[in-house]
Amino acid sequence: MTGDTPPPPERVPPDDLAVTGAGEAGGPPDDVAVVGAGVGGGPSHDLAVGGAGVAGGPPDDVAVVGGGVAGGPSHDVAVGGAGEAGSPPYDLAVIGGGPAGVAGALTAAMRGLRVVLVDSGVRLGGQYFRHRDGPPEKFARQVRALRERAEIMTGRQVWAVTREESGFTVRCLGGTAVRSRRLLIATGAYDRPLPFPGWDLPGVLTAGGAQALLKGHGVVAGRRVVVAGTGPFLLPVAAGLAAAGAGVAGVYEANGGLGLARHPLLALGKAGEAAGYLATLARNRVPYRTRHAVVAAHGDRELEAVTVARLDRDWNVLATRRVPCDALATGYGFVPQIELGVQLGCATRPDADGTPVLTVDAAQRTTVPGVWAAGEPTGVGGRHLAVTEGRIAGLSIAADGAPVRALLRRRARLRAFAAALHAAYPLKPGWQTWLTDDTLVCRCEEVPLAGIREAQQLGATDARSAKLLSRAGMGWCQGRICAHSVAALTGTSPPAPRRPLAQPISLADLATLAPHDSTVRGATPCDSTASDPTASDPTASDPTASDPTASDPTASDPTASDPAVEETP
């Protein structure tokens, strides 16, 4: 590990800064986002996808590449770099090795900053580049260029970030602590499931979990798979499964098929990609049905069949039929992983679909001095938007000035497309009619719909009060899986996560905090409008991190749902 001034940067063509990856999730390949049985109290690998560097695989799956304590045990502390006595050894710490994180780190490093990138995966690239054979050459060149200019610490799961007088300390499981003057949060997003009868059966996964199994291990989720939910992410998941030899019984899109018809210019660039996926489905004789959804899963000990319903515009059931299958991949969008930003006190705002995201300015600065954010934590918008935001953040951090106008114009176009996607694939309230009184809403604490309704009768008016009265959201995933559903059932918007710890940690990790650091500061966000599902709840510290693929009960990237796979109409 070296702290010397990096050599003069080798010129990298501008195109090489456009990461061709997707998703900010970067968990290990075995961190599969299983939305079926096993999340609540199950094995550690049955987690939901989280963002890169935040939620990931087992703590002992450590591979330090280009930084940290070379070959040392996971409990060794690695701060790396050099600098003036008492000053942070790095100018910038980037959390997350997906498209936004790599783009931001490389941009800043090429301008002479001492950069360290921390990621929970065993290699960089996030969910999109979770390939067994390695990433495409274009992204591989970027990684090689980054290794020459920055420290890269993989296999490190961040559980907290604390503010110091001279900067920030990024704390990882196993005792690693990284100090830097500035911070870039690029932690990605994880899959958002919706509850329905039988969704806790073995064989029910998130769409990101099914994709992670295929990309990371070459394993198809089942012999006969149903893919259902809403959004363009369903297409690459189904096409990948079909191309790998799985029997895909059908792809069921809950919304209409002409969601982007009102935005023909925005959709034009994605038409070719969508056509490619649809062609793959057609070659494999996979039916694609709009205004259809899986409303129930059936099986004694594992998934045996699903009930597919034809829906009206609000997702109310019009007719049903039974489809045999042994695997179901379901996904209803993504949830940005913003715990670390909220820990530090960054303000949040509701995204187009009401999901809380970090508030940033034109230069990707958050409301906390010294903290930038890029990619899905600022709003789910796909890999191209993530890369663009990462580059803008890197330029802003390096020059502490306004980024180039061309990047700002590109970001505006991509954000417009993301907004159009949110409008084209909304969550309609009719999904609540699919539930029965005994349908589990919170699987970790086994709270059924009847428990939520009882909490409402006792006076619960939002997700936080429903949690206090029913325990929904108090389990292993700390509401990552059920918070959106509980909020919707109580008629409120999803709350911003307020977890003082972003990962389940040991007492040994807590002991690494200095006496004056014994409390993780900044746990209360600046956004006073966000309801707090965990406030006043001593059990709500984060005992686990997340979904799988989004996993990890989340993972992400562990997470990994592939929030960055290019969305297509």
N, C-alpha and C positions, 0 to 999 in steps of 0.2 A: 504494500500500500504506500502510495507516495503522495506528498503534499506539494511537490514542486510545481512551479508555474508550468502549465501545459505547453507543449511545443506549438509553434505557429500553426494555426488550423489549416488543414488541407482543404482545398476548395471542393465542396460537394455541390453538384448541380442542383438547382432549385427543385427539380422534379424529385430528387432523392429525399427532399424534406417532406414530401407529401406521402405520409405513411399509407400504405395500401392495406393496412390492417383494419379490423373492426373491433369495436367494443373496448371498454376500458378494463374489462375483467381480465385478470391475469393469474388465476389460481392454478395450482398444479393439476395435471391431467386427471388425477383420480379424485379431484374434488368435484364430484358430480352433483348437479342440482336435482336431487330427487324430491319431487313434490308429493310422492306417495308415502307409504309407511316408512318409518325410520327417521323422520325429521325430528319428531319430538322424542328425545331420549334414545334415539338410534345411534348407530356407529358414527364416529366422527366424520366419515367420508360422506354420509348422507346429509350434506349441508346444502344451503341455498346459495346461489351465486352471488358473490359480492364483488366489489370493485377491486382492481388490482392493488395489491399491497395492503389491503385492509382485511379481507376475509380470505382464507385459503386453506391449504392442506394441513396435515399434522405438523406441529411445531418442529419435529425432528427431521422433516424433509427439507434440509437446508443445503443449498448449493450456492456458495458465495463466489461470484464471478467478477473478477476485476476489482474487488474491494473488500472491505471488512478484514477479518482475521483469516488470512489464507489457510484454508483447511482446518481451522480451529473449531472447537465444539461450539454448539449454538449458544452456550451461556457466556461466551467471551464477549466483552464489550468492544465494539468497533466504532470509533469516531472518525478515523481516517483523516487524511489531509494534514496540512500544516497551516500555520498562521501566526499572528502575533499572540504573545502570551495572554491567555484568558479570553481570546476571541474565538468565535466559531471557526472550525477548520474549513467549512464550505461556505461559499457564497449563496448556494441554492441547493435545497433538498427537494427532490421531486418524488412524490408518493404515487406510484402507479406506473406500470410499464406497458400500457396499451398505446394506441395511436396518439392520444393527446400528450401523455407523459413522455414518450420517446421524442415526439416533435418538439415539445417545450424544452426538454433537457438538451437535445442536440443543438437547437437554435441558440440557447444561452451559452453552451460550452464552446460553440464556434466563435463566439464573441469574447472569449477569454475568461469567462467565469469558472470558478471551481465548483463543479456540479457533482452531486451524488444522486443516483436514482435508486429507490428502494421499491422492490416488488415482491409479492408473495409467491409468484410462480417460479418454477425452476428455470424458465427462460422467458425472455421478453416477447411481447407481441399481443398479449391479451387473448381473449376468447377467439378472435378471428384467426390468429396464427397458432392456434393450439393443434398444430399438425405434427404427426409423429415423424415425418420426414424433414421437418424444419420449414421455416418460412420461405416465401418466394425470394428470389435474389434481390429484388429491389429493396425489400425491407431488411434483408440480411446485410446489405451494404450500409444501410443506416445504422444498424446495430454495431457493425465493425467500426464505423466512423465515431460512434458514441463511445465505444470502449477505448479508443485512442485518446479521447478528450475528457472522460469523466469516470468516476467510480460507479460501478454497477453492483448492487447488492441484491441478489435474488434469494428466494426462499425465506424472506423476512416478512413477518406479519406485524403490521403496525397496530398497537393497541391504544396508543395515546400520543398526543403531541402537546407539549407544554411550552409556554412562553417564558423566555428568560430575558434578562436585561439587554443582552446583546443579540438576541434572535430567538431561535426555537430549538427544542430538543425533540427529535422523533424517536419514540420508544417502541422497540420491537419485542415480540415474545422471545424468550431465551436470554434476555439481558442486553441485547445490542441497543446502543443509544447513539444517535447521529445528531450532531449539532450543526446548525446553519444559520446564516443571517436572514435568509428569505425562504419561503415555502411555496411550492406549487402542488395543489391537490388535484390529482387526475385519477380518482379512484373508481370511476366507472359506475355501473348500475347492475342490478340483478333482476331476474324474472319476477313478474307480478302475476300470481295465480288468483283465480276466483274459486270460492268453495262451491261444491255441489255434492249431492249424495254419492258416497263412495270414493271421493277424491283422496282418501287416505289409504286406499288399497295398494299393496305392492304391485308395481307395473304402471302406476300413474306417475309421470314425470313432468317437469317443466319442459318446454320446447328447447330451452337452452341446455338443459340436462341431457336430452337426447342428442343434441348436436355435440356436446362435449364428449360424450361416450364415443361417438363416431369419429370425431377429429382426433381426440387424444389417444384412443385405444383401437380404433378401427372396429368397434363393437356396435352392432345395431341394437336398438333398445328392445326389439322383439321380433318375432317371426311375422306377425301381422299387426301393423301399427296404425293407429288413427292419430291424425294431427288436427288440433282444433284450437279455436281462440279467435283473436282478431289482430290484424296488422300484417304488414308485408313480411315480417320475419318468418311467418308460417311457410312461405314459399321455399326459401333456401333450406329450411329444415326438412321439409317433405321431399324436396328434390334430392338432397344429399342422401336421405335414407333409401329412396328408390334407386338411386344410382349405385348404392352399396349392396343392393340385392335384397333389401327388406321388402316384404309385401305391405305396401301402404294401402290400407282399406279405403282411405278417403281423406281429403283435406276440407275442413268445415270452417268457413269464415262467417262469423256472427253478423258482420256488417254487410252492406251491399258491395257489389263488385266494381262500381264506378265511383269510388270515393274521391278520386283525384280528377274527375271529369271537369270540375269547376276550375281546375288549375292546369290547363293543358300545357302551358309553357313550362311550368315547374315539373310536370310529369314526363315531359318529352325525353329528358335525359335518362330517365329510369325505364323507359319503355323497352329498350333492348334487353336489359337485365331481367325484367319481369318476363319477357317473352322467352328467354332462355330457360328460366325455371319452369314455366308452363309447358315448354316443349319437352323437357325431361319428364314431367308428369304425364304428358300425353303418350310419350313413347312407352312408358311403363303402365299405361292404362289406369292411371290413378284419377279417380273422379275429384273434381274441385267444385264445391257447392257453396254459394253465398247465402246469407241469411239462414244459416244452419249452425247449430252448436251442440256440443255434448252436454247434456243436462243431468246425467247420472252415469255412474260406473257400477258394474255388477261383478260379483264373484264371492266365493266362500272364503278362500284363503289367499287368493290373488285375482288379478283382473282377468275376467273371462269374456266380458262384453260391455258395450256402452249403449246408452240411449241417445240417439241423435234426434234433435227436434228441429222442425222448420219454424222460423221465428217471424214475428212482425217487426216493424221498424224500431220498436222499443224493447225488443228481445223477449216478448211474451210468447209462450209456446202455442203454436197452431196445430201441429201434428207431430207424432213421434214414430220412430221405428228402432229396432234393435240391431246393432252391428257387432258381430263377434270379433274379438281382438284380444291380444295378450299384452299390449302396451298402448298407452295413451300419452301423447306429448301435447301439453296444453300451455298456452301463454296468452296473456292479455296486456302486453306492453311491458314496460320496465320501470323500476324504481331507482332513481339516482341514489348513490351511496354517499351521503353527506355528513356522516357522523363526526368525522374529524373536523370539518369546518364548523359544525355547530359547537363542538367541544371548545373551539377557540373563540367562540362568540360571533362568528360570521352571521350576518343577517340572511334571512331566506325570503323567498317570494313564491307564490304559487305558479307553477308552470301552466301551459295551455290546458292540461287535463286536471289541474288542481293539485298535482303532486308538488311538495316543497322542493325547491332547488336553491342553490346558493346564489345570492345576488352579486353580480359583478358589473363593473363599469366597462367603458369602451376598450380598455386595455386589459381586461380580464382580472382586474383587482377586486378582491372582496372588500367588505367594509372594515376588515381588520388590517391595519398597516403591516406590510411585509408578507401578506398572504394573497396568492393568486389562485385561481381555479380554472380548469379547462376541461372540455369534454362533457360527459354525461352529468357530473355533479351540478353543472350550470343549466342543464336541460337536455333531455334525450333528443339527439338529432342525427345520429349516424357517424360513421368513421370520417367522412370528408369534413364535416363540421368539427369533429373532435380534433383532427389534425390542424385545421385552420386556427382554432382557438388555442391550441398548444403553441403554434408558431407565434401568434400574437402575444401570448403570455411570455414566451421566451424573449422576444424582442423588447417587450416592456420591462422585463426584469433586468435585462442586460443594459439597456440604455436609460431606463426609468423615464421614458418619454413616450410619445404617441407612435403607434405602429404605422407601417406603410398603408396608404389608402387602398391599394389593390387588395390587400388582405381583408381590410374592413368591408370593402364592397363584396368580396367573396363570402365573408361570414354573413352579411346581411341576406344574400341570396339563399344560402344554405339554411339560415334560420327561418326564412319564409317557407322553404320547403318542409322543414320540420313542423312548423305550425300547421301547414296544410295537411300533413300526415295525421297530426293529433285531431284535426277537425274531421278527417275522413274516416278515422277508426276510433270513435269514442266508445266509452263504456256506457251502455244504456241501463236504466234502472230495472228493466225486466228480469235481469239475472237473479234478483232477489226472490222472484217467484219460483225459481227452480228448487229452492231449499225447502226441506221439511223440518219439523221441530227438532228432530234428532240429528240433523246434519251438523257435523263438527265445523265450527267457524274458526276456533283456535285449537289446532291439533295438539300443540305442546301441553296445554292445560286441559285438553279434552272438554272445551266449553262448546256446547251445541247452540243452535239458533235459539232454542227455548231459554237458555241461560242469558243470552243478550236481551231477549224480550223481557225477561224477568227483571234484569237490571234497569231497563227503561221504566218498568212499572214502579221500581223503587226510586226513580228520580234521575236516572242517568240521561244526560242530554248530549253527550259527545263521547269520543273514543276514550278519553281519559277517565271520565266518571264511569263509563261502562267497564273499563278495566278494573277500577277500584272495587266495583260491586260484583264482578263476575270472574275476575282473574284472567280475562282474555288479554293476551299480550304479555303476561308475566313469566312465560316459560323460556325455553332454551333460545328461541330466536328473538325474544324480546320485541315481538310485534312486527318483525320484518315481513313475515308472511301474512299475518292477519290484520295488521293495522288499517290498511286501506279498506278491507271488507267491513271491519267493525265500524269505522268512521261512516261508510256509506249506509250501513244498517241503522245508524243513529242520525242520519240526515246531515252529516257535517263533512267538511273537507278533511283529507288525510293530514294528521299533525306532523310537524317537523320532529325528527328523532332527537331526544335529549338524553343521550346515554353518556355518562362520564367515562365509560370504557368502551372501546370499539371492538374488543375481542375478549373472550373468556380468558382470564389470566390466573397464574398461580401466585401464592404468597411470595415466592422467590422473586417474581417479576415486580411485585409491588415494593419489595424491599430494596430494589435498585433506585427508587426515588430518594433523593436527598431529603433530610428532615424538613427543609423549607418547601419541598415539593410534594409533601405527603398527600396533598389534595390536588387532583387534576383540575387546573383552573380553566375558567372560560366555559363551563358547562352550560351556562345559560345564554342562549342566542339573543342577538339584538332584536329579533323579530318578535315584537310583543303581541302580534296578532295570531301567532301560531299556538294552537292549544297544546298542552303538554301531557302526553299520555303516560309519562313516567314520573312526573313531579310528585313529590311526597310519597313515592313508592320505593321503599328501601330495597325491594327485590328487583327493581327495574334496571340495575346496572347491567351491562351487557354480558350475560354469561356465555354468549356465543356469538359468533359473528355471522353469520349468515346464510344465503340460498343456493346453487349450483348450479349449478349451475345453477344459479342462483340461486343458488345455491347457495351457496354456501350458506346454512340454512340459508346461506347464501352464499355463495361464493362467488363468483365471478366470475369472473371473472370471476371465482370462485366463483363467480359470478357470476357463473358466468354465463349468463345468458348472453347472447351475443348482441348486446345493444348496439354494437357498431356494425353489424352486418348491414350492408347498404340496404336501406329500406326500399322496397319497390312497390309500385301501386298494385 
